[in-house]
Amino acid sequence: MKQIYLDHASTTPVRPEVVGAMLPYFTEQFGNPSSIYPLGQDASDAVADARAVLAGIIGAAPREVYFTSGGTESDNWAIKGFARANASKGRHIVTSAIEHHAVLHTCEALEKEGFEVTYVPVDEHGLVRPEDFAAAMRPDTILASIMFANNEIGTIEPVAELAAIAHEHGVVFHTDAVQAFAHEPIDVKAMGIDMLSASSHKIYGPKGVGLLYIRKGVKVQNFIDGGQQERGRRGSTENVPGIVGFAKAAELAQADMGPERDRQRELRDHAIRRILDEIPSAKLNGSWESRLANNVNFSFEFIEGEGMLLQLAARGICVSSGSACTSGSLDPSHVLLAIGLPHEIAHGSLRMTLGRDTTREDVDFAIDSLKTTLANLRMMSPLYEDFQQGKVASVIEQLKADGFPYAN
């Protein structure tokens, strides 16, 4: 059975060129970068070269880039590290209601330490409104963390505008750019970003490595003590193969970002139009205009997401429902609830995220399979039978009447 992988927001396969770049650092160039002999210095040079490549992609200085184990650690370090280092200046943090759990759970942990957190709402597209963001600022606000692009519905936030508002209030601005890094153009200086999190395995690099950009002058506590690695900021022997692979993956992604983004955007729009035209009781979640090029997220009425995923998986189609990191949960997505969807619609969500190898044929096969799957599931739904007999109303039709966009 052919497998069609449409879950690239969850993780990506490692590109052959990346594997090739990494292999020597598992074998003949295995040295510890902290060692002073040539074998160690060769590894140290490789880490330095990778740091320069990754810094250049976001317009940062190499000394402002620190390597971590991934996006979750980077988010934790940025938020906890900054909050604890600057608690004497204030104990209030601003974030959004649709952040990744790496940010939300970190903020909840800080609330237990006595910090206060304001969770700014979003509109029906998942966009943080600048006026709401500005209204959340207080004299004791020290940090704002707003994601660059949402991992579930793909909405790209107005990061530069939000960062400018934060700076007007003397607030440091962090963004979780895990879904956007090397997929969207990012210039931390031009956009006013003070800290940024990114991860390798979202861009066809290895798992277990990420980065945190910390603008020079931003005070952040060390996150891992125990050594002088990362200029004394994060102990632990560097993951040299992973770091080399991360840089190679980012370099490759940067080289063809524009054409690949345009190609995926065309496939994305083709998928969205087919679903809206051919599948009843469907709603596109998130902004169509301000959206990651590879993201398609729909809610379907009269079905449960789990049954939909299982039937699609049986046809060889890999997709997700809700957040990739919590897809085992039966709770509805906090992102979909935050954009105003009722529970019964949020439960029936599907996320397809396209990749470098995704073809139009793959997309069409997936949508044809989705149509069959939904028809099968709805045939078994007593609620759908009641709807056909006019005994219950369509929630999506009501949402459409209330002005929600992109509903069929």
Secondary structure, DSSP 8 states (H G I E B T S, - for coil): ---EE-BTTT-----HHHHHHHGGGGTTT---TT--SHHHHHHHHHHHHHHHHHHHHHT--GGGEEEESSHHHHHHHHHHHHHHHTTTT--EEEEETT--HHHHHHHHHHHTTT-EEEEE---TTS---HHHHHHT--TTEEEEE--SB-TTT-BB--HHHHHHHHHHTT-EEEEE-TTTBTTB---HHHHT-SEEEEEGGGTTS-SS-EEEEE-TT-----SB-SSSTGGGTB-S---HHHHHHHHHHHHHHHHTHHHHHHHHHHHHHHHHHHHHHHSSSEEE-S-SSSB-TTEEEEEETTS-HHHHHHHHHHTTEE-BSS-GGGTT--S--HHHHHTT--HHHHTTEEEEE--TT--HHHHHHHHHHHHHHHHHHHHT-HHHHHHHTTSS--HHHHHHHTT-SSB-
